[in-house]
Amino acid sequence: MNPESAELKLTIAKLLEIAYSTNKEVTLQIVRSKGNFTVKVNENGQATLIGKSGSLIFNGKPVLEAIGAKIKRVSILFYKDKKFKVKYKATFSLEIISLSVRGSFDIEKLLTSCSGILCQAIRAIKNRNSQREKQYKKIMGGN
Amino acid sequence: MKYLCIIFALLVSGCASFNKESTLYTNYEQYKESTLKSKDYIKYFSEVITNNINASNESQLLFSKYMSKELHHYERINNKIGCLTVNGVGDKNEPVSFFLEYKNENKKWLISDIDVTFLEDKKNYNSKALCPKDVRVK
């Protein structure tokens, strides 16, 4: 079964969530600074958030494992649209094909919702919380 | 009369080369039709791809299932490499594009690279033939 677009968008949200739960301060500095920022995940699941103000390494493996299909790498480019509105382009390289997804979301909404639900990140990724996933999908514009 | 015949012949050959412009799309249509049958579809892929197939990733060759309705397509061929872009929508009417690279191997056009892009809006469709490497985030 090949991954669907909503699943990929959810993965993008979860990667940001892990970055945030790994280091809230650095993550906020990067996403709030001027200019683009990127998230790259390699085959071993090592993820890197890179922006003009710095970078942060975190473990993206649990999120990629949840997709099912083997992911060789992920590259996501985030760029500012309006205030707090972020557009993104992402490519998930599978073994044979690549799946790319385009979208936009409110970064503040995503990160601030963390205080209520999102911050239980790592634990929740291991035990999937369908209610939270629904909320993420809504924020990320998933179906 | 002789000259008229020559002009007519030139026009006909012109039409024939115009038809050649849909080579890749015709090939894509044949691949798509083959996905409805057994495992016939494998013959539409280059060795670059078939050498890496195993039981867990073979379903990726059925990428055409991501699109339930086609809207437009564009293709270009440069010597032995071709690019085909197919725009359409998925089951829930969400916009999706296929970017395919073709290689001419032993006089056959075979799919050698694939990107499936899920777009945010139909206005974001590309209106030219692009290869997967042109659209991937690096």
Interface residues (C-beta under 8 A of the other chain):
Chain A: M1 N2 S5 L8 A69 K70 S75 I76 L77 K89 A90 T91 S93 L94 E95 I96 I97 S98 L99 S100 V101 R102 G103 S104 G141 N143
Chain B: I49 N52 I53 S56 N57 S59 Q60 L61 L62 F63 K65 Y66 G90 K92 E94 V96 I114 D115 V116 T117 F118 L119 E120 N124 P132 V135 R136 V137 K138
